[in-house]
């Protein structure tokens, strides 16, 4: 995509006014390096939040970090009950292990979700399982010949056998209590799985009070329509956009059902044309303010269960 695209412009540090919540998308020139904030809740300075250990950051709030891990997905969530959730792991352990261990002082990941067995989602998973206690691992159980997935699965089964990990096949309808009033409901997939890994992605809707966030993995149009056909509630304040902003995902019908205020695209430099200008245009016409990690920006959203705040900045 070109440097003139809205996603890049936003990620490049424009301060977004609180009117964003109203969908006005009023943009004010930032002028500084990469930083910005939005939403009705006041946010601490970006670098201060980044350096706060998970136990101490914004107590009682749900905090979501859309990490900049290149052309891959990794989202760290600290729940209001103090639990740690990781949805996908980047494509290499160095994408997430130092951040969680050194910056966030995490020793235990309560819930690890591997949306589907592609390298750009599970590449850091072996390192995660080796570096932290993990309470429960959710994945779609999609059959894969990927050697990376085989390694992850072997390690996970070892841990299961020694009683140190719960392995859960993620299926629509499962709910996970995240403590402090937050919960996750899986809205996808159902059996039988599509024969394409992207469309087998575990899709989770995390709720805290009236705030919600939908994590769409890499689902494509077929899976989006299937989710809608089943009548799942996908409404969300914040959407982790499907498949790195691919044009084959984020259909108008799906986005209308989500009705997000904020859309975040986890993406890095790539040869696939992600994010697709057409997908970005559909997100914007659905009323979303679009942010991306393309330039290395980290996007942080936090909520008290009613209002929310958003920060954009770069690590280091
Ligand atoms: Zn992917």
Boltz pocket constraint, residues with backbone or C-beta under 6 A from the ligand:
constraints:
  - pocket:
      binder: B
      contacts: [[A, 71], [A, 72], [A, 73], [A, 118], [A, 120], [A, 121], [A, 218], [A, 243], [A, 244]]
      max_distance: 6.0
